[in-house]
Amino acid sequence: MDAVLPPPEGEQAAAPEGLRELLRAQTDGEGLLPVWTRWWPAADVAVLFPDAQARAAVEAQQQRVPFDYLTARVKVAGGWDRLPAAYVAFGDTYAEEREDARGRGWAVETMAGDHLHMLVEPGRVAAAIVRLARAL
């Protein structure tokens, strides 16, 4: 849902090079990054949440991760993408991934919204997931 898709097999970087370079300067003396909502400008993050309460609930659960986490490579088991699957996109941020999912033969649904749209319209997002799951 509204995220990067791994390749059909092989390896995948935990984070793209551009993101690593952007975040390198935010690493503290212990090698830790701030929590995720502090990676981006406050105004950019604020629009992702429906209200201050939702943001506070998400932020209370965040953990700081070491910068090295972003440099990891993840092994991808071959064949995973041939299992029944679907993809929900919120807008066009992950347009390439959405088209990749279509190319894999998956059902795809796009909703107007931002990255954390499941917090804004949880019922509508859940209905889309159920609809796509039933279609599998």
C-alpha positions as CSV (number, residue, x, y, z in Angstrom):
1,M,0.0,0.0,0.0
2,D,1.5,3.3,-1.2
3,A,5.1,2.1,-0.9
4,V,8.1,0.8,-2.8
5,L,7.8,-2.7,-4.3
6,P,10.8,-5.1,-4.1
7,P,12.1,-6.7,-7.3
8,P,10.8,-10.1,-8.3
9,E,14.0,-11.6,-6.8
10,G,17.5,-10.7,-5.8
11,E,18.3,-7.8,-3.4
12,Q,16.7,-4.5,-2.6
13,A,18.3,-1.6,-0.8
14,A,16.5,-0.7,2.4
15,A,16.5,2.9,1.3
16,P,17.4,4.6,-2.1
17,E,20.7,6.4,-2.3
18,G,18.9,9.8,-2.5
19,L,17.1,9.3,0.8
20,R,20.3,8.1,2.4
21,E,22.1,11.2,1.3
22,L,19.3,13.4,2.5
23,L,19.3,11.8,6.0
24,R,23.0,11.4,6.5
25,A,23.3,14.9,8.0
26,Q,20.5,14.2,10.5
27,T,22.4,11.4,12.1
28,D,23.5,12.1,15.7
29,G,26.7,11.3,17.4
30,E,25.5,7.8,18.3
31,G,24.6,7.1,14.6
32,L,20.9,7.4,15.2
33,L,18.4,9.2,13.0
34,P,15.5,11.2,14.5
35,V,12.1,9.6,14.5
36,W,10.5,9.3,11.0
37,T,8.3,12.4,11.3
38,R,11.3,14.5,12.0
39,W,13.1,13.5,8.8
40,W,11.0,16.0,6.8
41,P,10.0,19.6,7.2
42,A,7.3,20.1,9.7
43,A,4.8,21.5,7.2
44,D,5.3,18.6,4.9
45,V,4.6,16.1,7.6
46,A,1.6,18.0,9.1
47,V,-0.5,17.5,6.0
48,L,-0.2,13.7,6.3
49,F,-2.3,13.6,9.5
50,P,-5.9,14.4,9.9
51,D,-5.4,16.1,13.3
52,A,-2.9,16.6,16.1
53,Q,-4.3,13.6,18.0
54,A,-3.6,11.2,15.1
55,R,-0.1,12.6,14.7
56,A,0.6,12.2,18.4
57,A,-0.5,8.6,18.4
58,V,1.8,7.8,15.5
59,E,4.7,9.7,17.0
60,A,4.3,7.9,20.3
61,Q,5.0,4.6,18.6
62,Q,8.0,5.6,16.5
63,Q,11.5,4.3,17.2
64,R,14.8,5.9,16.3
65,V,16.8,3.7,13.9
66,P,20.5,3.7,13.2
67,F,21.5,5.3,9.9
68,D,23.2,2.0,9.0
69,Y,19.7,0.5,8.8
70,L,19.2,2.5,5.6
71,T,22.4,1.0,4.0
72,A,21.2,-2.6,4.5
73,R,20.4,-4.8,1.6
74,V,17.4,-7.1,1.8
75,K,17.3,-10.5,0.1
76,V,14.1,-11.0,-1.9
77,A,12.8,-14.6,-2.3
78,G,12.0,-15.4,-5.9
79,G,8.4,-16.0,-6.7
80,W,6.9,-13.8,-4.0
81,D,5.3,-11.5,-6.5
82,R,3.5,-14.4,-8.3
83,L,1.2,-14.9,-5.3
84,P,-2.2,-13.3,-5.4
85,A,-1.7,-9.6,-4.5
86,A,-3.1,-6.1,-5.0
87,Y,-1.8,-2.6,-4.6
88,V,-3.5,0.5,-3.1
89,A,-2.0,3.9,-4.1
90,F,-2.7,7.2,-2.5
91,G,-2.3,9.7,-5.3
92,D,0.8,9.6,-7.6
93,T,3.7,9.6,-5.2
94,Y,4.3,5.9,-6.0
95,A,3.1,6.0,-9.6
96,E,6.0,3.9,-10.8
97,E,5.2,1.2,-8.2
98,R,1.5,1.3,-9.1
99,E,2.4,0.6,-12.7
100,D,4.8,-2.1,-11.7
101,A,2.0,-3.8,-9.7
102,R,-0.2,-3.6,-12.8
103,G,2.6,-5.1,-14.9
104,R,2.7,-8.0,-12.4
105,G,-1.0,-8.6,-13.1
106,W,-2.1,-7.3,-9.7
107,A,-5.4,-5.5,-9.1
108,V,-4.7,-1.8,-8.4
109,E,-6.7,0.9,-6.9
110,T,-5.8,4.6,-6.6
111,M,-7.3,6.9,-4.1
112,A,-6.8,10.7,-3.9
113,G,-4.8,11.4,-0.8
114,D,-1.3,11.6,0.7
115,H,1.0,8.9,2.0
116,L,-0.8,8.2,5.3
117,H,-4.3,8.4,3.9
118,M,-5.3,5.4,6.0
119,L,-5.3,7.8,8.9
120,V,-7.5,10.3,7.1
121,E,-10.1,8.0,5.7
122,P,-9.6,4.6,7.5
123,G,-13.0,3.3,6.5
124,R,-12.6,4.0,2.9
125,V,-9.1,2.6,2.8
126,A,-10.2,-0.5,4.6
127,A,-13.1,-0.9,2.2
128,A,-10.7,-0.8,-0.7
129,I,-8.4,-3.4,0.8
130,V,-11.4,-5.7,1.4
131,R,-12.7,-5.1,-2.1
132,L,-9.3,-6.0,-3.6
133,A,-8.8,-9.0,-1.3
134,R,-12.2,-10.4,-2.3
135,A,-11.2,-10.0,-6.0
136,L,-8.1,-12.2,-5.4
